Amino acid sequence: MQNPRQIAFLALREVHRRGAFADAALDRAFSNSQLNDLDRRLVTELVYGSVRRMRSIDFIIDKLATKKSSQQPPELRTILHLGLYQLEYLNQIPPSAAVNTTVQLAKENGFSGLSSFVNGLLRQYIRLTDNNLNPLTVTNYKSTVERLGILHSFPEWLVKLWIEQIGETETEQLCEWFNQSPTIDLRINPLKSSIAQIEAAFKSHNISTSRIPNLPQALRLNGSIGAIQNLPGYSEGWWTIQDSSAQLVTHLLAPQPGETIIDACAAPGGKTTHSAELMQDEGTIYACDKTASRLKKLKENADRLQMKSIKIHTGDSRHFPEFVNLADRVLLDAPCSGLGTLHRRADARWHHTPENIQQQSQLQSELLANAATFVKSGGVLVYATCTIHPLENETVIRSFLDSNPHWQIEPPTIDLPVQPSPEGWVKVWPHRHHMDGFFMVRLKQLKKN
């Protein structure tokens, strides 16, 4: 199959019909096709974009059609999503092409009798936008929360949460950030290469890069880059892909050569391998995860980077009594909602609820209490998440410190691109710091007498 819009439709149908994650549905759709790079990029944009902007597009359908979007046949709704996404968000596609290809999609997928409806709705939308009457911008919304939620396509509980933390203006900036395509950052492996060497290699392939202040191993790729495994230095283990904010976490941990480190929730291994690099691959890192398939990816990364200090442990870190009082430093990169990485996970905004965030928080508290037992007297524990929800971050830490008076926050002593809070933890807001949303805090166990 070669029609990129049909492939996008099939992937989206799987998302809406079966509840599949967008990235998994996209991978399956690509495995049955033979598209060139340009068409693959179009399919990716259409699928991720349509999922991200689902609420906004449904609102447009509700305004223009007699039947609400929720009352449309599900597959017809998906076809309308594809057409309206192109018209509203993809300036490089001529409106006539967006309309004609969407009408054709309707005809080819069992909706020939409704193809005139599809044509009419899309053309009505074009007329309105040509006259500055786009329903998204001319509607009188009931509240700021509703306006931001519909205009930027987020659930209202999330918008409300962010407004409570950072106010309306910054919440809109955050929403805009999360609707952008994500950047790709590399972490240079100093045991095999140097940042200057990799900059030169990428420049020779006409790939633009930029450094990130106070992150000595970070290099951001600019523009389109093609397949990751084809980039210079990949197979040689010169670098790995890791967002800048995730790199911050391991610098905060600051593992030293010869130490014993436990990475309690390690897969897929970005911070594990970073620890090995900072330790010059001298010492022992126990990499734990309960998902064997994810640990396989960690092993592949460690092998490609040629790391010898990493020992893999399969299982729930809460059930490793042999680790008690073993480690100089422990990293708990806790499983979380991922609400700091919504630009990377197109559908995550629709999968979470306040109730499952509460459940995550309880699990994180359990994992933290257990990971703390792995630390030697006087040792260090770093707690980190890729979420910006207080229940998963500040609340977990305050509760832990209340229950464990022999632990305290140790504020960062290194220069970071993000200023620590007065309490001593580091919270990365994507729209402020131009990297994934993250929370991290370094905890120190007081020496026992």
Order of alpha helices (4+ residues) and beta strands (2+ residues): alpha-alpha-alpha-alpha-alpha-alpha-alpha-alpha-alpha-alpha-beta-alpha-beta-beta-beta-alpha-beta-alpha-beta-alpha-beta-beta-alpha-alpha-beta-alpha-beta-beta-alpha-beta
